[in-house]
Amino acid sequence: MLFPRNYQMNPLLNAKEPMSILEMRLFWLALDDVRTQITIRGESCRDGFDVLRLLPGQVKRIFANGSYLERLAPACDSLRSWTIDWQDEDGDAVIYKVFRVIQYQPKDGLVIQFSSSMWPFLLDLYCERPGFETSSLQQLFQLSSTHAVRLLVWLLQYRRISQVEQVSCSIHVENLRELLRVEASQYPLMAEFKRRVLDAPIREINKRTQYRLRYESTKMGRKITGFTFTMDCSDVATDTASGMTTVLERIASK
C-alpha cells in the first residue's frame, strides 16, 4: 500500500460521508494519540496501534458539555462503520475499516483504536509529508462549524505539500459544494451561499485559530463560477512554541 508520488489528499482527511462536529473531534482526538504512538514506537505500529483509553472523569473534562456526553455513544457508533475505498498495489479496489474499536460507555469511559490497515495513511500524515502539525489539530478543536473544519483541513493539506506560509487555492463552485457537503438544493442563491457557507465559517477560523483566511470570487461574465482562497500561516506557532501540550486541553466545551 504505497502512496503514489503525486498523491495529495489523504483519504482520512477527506472523508466522503458527512461528519458531525462531535465525530470530527473524536477523530482528531484519536489522531493526536496515534501521532504520539508513531513518534515513540515507529515501525512497530505497523502491526497494530495501542488502544486509547479515557476514564469517565477524563472524558468529562474533555467534553465538558452535558449534551456532548449524551451524544458520544451514537457518535462512536457512527464512526465504527467508517470505511475507506482504496486501491492495493495491484490496482484492485479494497475497502478498509478505519477503526478497530471505538466505543463510549458512561461507566467505563472512552475506548478508541485505529485499524492496523490505517498505518500507511497515518504514516503519510506524520512522517511522509510533514506539515500537519499538532498545532493544527489543537486549533481544529476550537471550531464548532463543520464547514469551517472542512475548509481548514482542505487548505492544510495543500500547505503540507507546498510548505509555504501563504497558501492559495482555487476551486469551482460545484467542487466546493462537494467538499463542504452542501447539496445543490441548499442555498441556491449565491449571496446566501457565501453568507452561510463561507463568511460565517471563515470568521470563526479567523477568530478562533491562528490562521488568517480570506477569499475572492472568480467570475465568468457576471456569474460567480468559483472562489480563490488564501490562507496566511505566518503567525501559526510551532508545536514546541505553541504552549499547548495536548489536544485534550484545547477542546472547546460548547
C-alpha positions as CSV (number, residue, x, y, z in Angstrom):
1,M,0.0,0.0,0.0
2,L,2.5,2.6,-1.2
3,F,1.4,6.2,-1.9
4,P,2.0,7.4,-5.5
5,R,4.4,10.3,-5.5
6,N,1.8,12.7,-6.8
7,Y,-0.7,11.8,-4.1
8,Q,-2.1,14.9,-2.4
9,M,-5.3,14.3,-0.5
10,N,-5.1,11.8,2.4
11,P,-8.4,9.9,2.4
12,L,-8.5,10.1,6.2
13,L,-8.8,13.9,5.9
14,N,-11.2,13.7,3.0
15,A,-14.0,11.5,4.3
16,K,-16.8,11.0,1.8
17,E,-19.6,10.8,4.4
18,P,-20.6,13.9,6.3
19,M,-19.4,14.0,9.9
20,S,-20.9,15.9,12.8
21,I,-18.6,18.3,14.7
22,L,-18.6,15.7,17.6
23,E,-17.5,12.9,15.3
24,M,-14.8,15.1,14.0
25,R,-13.5,15.9,17.5
26,L,-13.4,12.2,18.3
27,F,-11.4,11.6,15.1
28,W,-8.9,14.4,15.9
29,L,-8.5,13.0,19.4
30,A,-7.6,9.6,18.1
31,L,-5.3,11.2,15.5
32,D,-3.3,13.1,18.1
33,D,-2.9,9.9,20.3
34,V,-1.6,7.9,17.3
35,R,0.8,10.6,16.4
36,T,2.4,10.1,19.8
37,Q,2.5,6.3,19.2
38,I,4.2,6.7,15.9
39,T,6.8,9.0,17.4
40,I,7.6,6.6,20.2
41,R,7.1,3.2,18.6
42,G,7.8,3.9,15.0
43,E,7.6,0.8,12.7
44,S,6.1,-1.4,15.4
45,C,2.8,0.5,14.9
46,R,2.5,-1.2,11.5
47,D,1.4,-4.4,13.3
48,G,-1.3,-2.6,15.4
49,F,-1.9,0.6,17.3
50,D,-2.3,0.7,21.1
51,V,-5.8,1.4,22.5
52,L,-6.6,4.9,23.7
53,R,-8.5,4.6,26.9
54,L,-10.0,7.5,28.7
55,L,-11.7,7.1,32.1
56,P,-15.1,8.7,32.7
57,G,-13.5,11.6,34.6
58,Q,-11.1,12.3,31.7
59,V,-14.0,12.2,29.2
60,K,-16.0,14.7,31.2
61,R,-13.0,17.1,31.3
62,I,-12.6,16.8,27.5
63,F,-16.3,17.0,26.6
64,A,-17.5,19.2,29.4
65,N,-20.9,20.0,28.0
66,G,-23.6,17.5,29.1
67,S,-25.2,17.3,25.7
68,Y,-21.9,16.2,24.2
69,L,-21.7,13.4,26.7
70,E,-25.2,12.2,25.8
71,R,-24.2,12.1,22.1
72,L,-20.9,10.4,22.5
73,A,-22.2,6.8,22.2
74,P,-24.2,7.5,19.0
75,A,-21.2,9.3,17.5
76,C,-18.9,6.3,18.3
77,D,-21.5,4.0,16.7
78,S,-21.4,6.1,13.5
79,L,-17.6,6.2,13.3
80,R,-17.4,2.4,13.9
81,S,-18.8,1.8,10.4
82,W,-16.5,4.3,8.7
83,T,-14.6,2.7,5.8
84,I,-12.2,3.9,3.1
85,D,-12.2,2.8,-0.5
86,W,-8.6,2.4,-1.8
87,Q,-6.5,0.5,-4.3
88,D,-3.9,-2.0,-3.4
89,E,-0.5,-2.3,-5.2
90,D,-2.1,-4.4,-7.9
91,G,-4.8,-1.7,-8.6
92,D,-7.6,-3.8,-7.1
93,A,-10.3,-2.0,-5.1
94,V,-10.2,-2.7,-1.4
95,I,-12.4,-1.4,1.4
96,Y,-10.6,-0.7,4.7
97,K,-12.2,-0.2,8.1
98,V,-10.9,2.9,9.8
99,F,-11.4,2.0,13.5
100,R,-10.9,-1.4,15.0
101,V,-12.6,-0.2,18.2
102,I,-14.4,3.0,19.1
103,Q,-16.9,2.9,22.0
104,Y,-18.2,5.1,24.8
105,Q,-19.9,3.9,27.9
106,P,-20.6,6.3,30.8
107,K,-19.4,3.8,33.5
108,D,-16.3,2.7,31.6
109,G,-15.2,5.7,29.6
110,L,-14.0,6.0,26.0
111,V,-12.0,3.4,24.0
112,I,-10.5,4.2,20.6
113,Q,-8.2,2.1,18.4
114,F,-7.4,2.6,14.7
115,S,-7.4,-0.4,12.5
116,S,-3.9,-1.6,11.6
117,S,-4.8,-1.1,7.9
118,M,-4.7,2.6,8.6
119,W,-0.9,2.5,9.1
120,P,0.1,3.9,5.6
121,F,-2.5,6.7,5.8
122,L,-1.4,7.7,9.3
123,L,2.2,7.4,8.4
124,D,1.6,9.8,5.5
125,L,0.2,12.4,7.9
126,Y,3.0,12.4,10.3
127,C,6.1,11.1,8.6
128,E,6.0,11.1,4.8
129,R,4.8,14.6,4.3
130,P,5.5,16.8,7.3
131,G,3.3,19.8,7.8
132,F,0.2,18.5,9.5
133,E,1.4,19.5,13.0
134,T,-0.1,19.0,16.4
135,S,-0.8,22.7,16.5
136,S,-3.1,22.2,13.5
137,L,-5.1,19.6,15.4
138,Q,-5.2,21.8,18.5
139,Q,-6.7,24.7,16.5
140,L,-9.2,22.5,14.7
141,F,-10.7,21.6,18.1
142,Q,-11.6,25.3,18.6
143,L,-14.0,25.2,15.7
144,S,-17.7,24.4,16.1
145,S,-18.7,24.7,12.4
146,T,-18.3,21.6,10.2
147,H,-17.9,23.9,7.2
148,A,-15.1,25.7,9.0
149,V,-13.4,22.4,9.8
150,R,-13.6,21.0,6.3
151,L,-12.4,24.2,4.7
152,L,-9.4,24.5,7.0
153,V,-8.5,20.8,6.6
154,W,-8.6,21.2,2.8
155,L,-6.2,24.1,2.9
156,L,-4.0,22.4,5.5
157,Q,-3.5,19.5,3.1
158,Y,-2.2,21.9,0.4
159,R,0.1,23.5,3.0
160,R,1.6,20.1,3.7
161,I,2.6,19.8,0.1
162,S,3.8,23.4,-0.6
163,Q,5.3,24.1,2.8
164,V,4.7,27.8,2.4
165,E,3.5,30.4,4.8
166,Q,0.7,31.6,2.5
167,V,-1.4,29.0,0.7
168,S,-3.6,30.0,-2.3
169,C,-6.1,27.6,-3.8
170,S,-8.8,28.0,-6.4
171,I,-11.9,25.8,-6.7
172,H,-15.1,25.7,-8.8
173,V,-18.4,26.3,-7.0
174,E,-19.7,22.7,-7.6
175,N,-16.4,21.2,-6.3
176,L,-16.6,23.5,-3.3
177,R,-20.2,22.3,-2.6
178,E,-19.0,18.7,-2.8
179,L,-16.0,19.4,-0.5
180,L,-18.2,21.1,2.2
181,R,-21.1,18.5,1.8
182,V,-23.6,21.2,0.7
183,E,-26.3,19.9,-1.6
184,A,-27.1,21.8,-4.8
185,S,-30.6,22.5,-3.4
186,Q,-29.1,24.2,-0.3
187,Y,-28.6,27.9,-0.5
188,P,-29.3,28.2,-4.3
189,L,-28.8,32.0,-4.1
190,M,-25.1,32.8,-4.3
191,A,-25.4,35.6,-1.7
192,E,-26.9,33.2,0.8
193,F,-24.3,30.5,0.0
194,K,-21.5,33.0,0.6
195,R,-23.1,34.2,3.8
196,R,-23.9,30.9,5.4
197,V,-21.2,28.6,4.0
198,L,-18.2,30.9,3.6
199,D,-18.4,34.1,5.5
200,A,-19.6,32.8,8.9
201,P,-17.1,29.8,8.9
202,I,-14.2,32.0,7.8
203,R,-15.0,34.5,10.6
204,E,-14.8,31.6,13.1
205,I,-11.5,30.4,11.6
206,N,-10.0,33.9,11.8
207,K,-11.3,34.4,15.4
208,R,-10.6,31.1,17.0
209,T,-7.4,29.9,15.2
210,Q,-4.0,31.4,14.3
211,Y,-4.8,31.0,10.6
212,R,-6.0,34.0,8.6
213,L,-8.3,33.1,5.7
214,R,-9.9,35.2,3.0
215,Y,-11.4,34.6,-0.4
216,E,-12.2,36.2,-3.7
217,S,-14.9,35.3,-6.2
218,T,-13.9,34.2,-9.7
219,K,-16.5,35.1,-12.4
220,M,-17.4,34.3,-16.0
221,G,-19.1,37.4,-17.1
222,R,-21.4,38.4,-14.1
223,K,-21.8,34.8,-12.9
224,I,-19.7,33.6,-10.0
225,T,-18.1,30.3,-11.1
226,G,-15.7,29.7,-8.2
227,F,-13.5,31.1,-5.5
228,T,-9.9,31.6,-4.7
229,F,-8.9,31.1,-1.0
230,T,-5.8,32.5,0.5
231,M,-4.6,31.3,4.0
232,D,-1.9,33.1,5.9
233,C,0.0,30.8,8.2
234,S,2.8,33.1,9.2
235,D,1.5,33.6,12.7
236,V,0.9,29.9,13.5
237,A,3.0,28.8,16.4
238,T,5.1,25.6,16.0
239,D,4.4,22.5,18.1
240,T,7.2,23.4,20.5
241,A,6.4,27.1,20.7
242,S,2.7,26.9,20.9
243,G,2.5,26.4,24.7
244,M,-0.3,23.9,24.2
245,T,0.8,20.5,25.5
246,T,-2.1,18.3,24.3
247,V,-5.2,18.5,22.2
248,L,-7.2,17.5,25.3
249,E,-6.6,20.9,26.9
250,R,-7.8,22.7,23.9
251,I,-11.2,21.2,23.2
252,A,-14.0,23.8,23.3
253,S,-16.7,23.0,25.8
254,K,-19.6,24.4,23.7
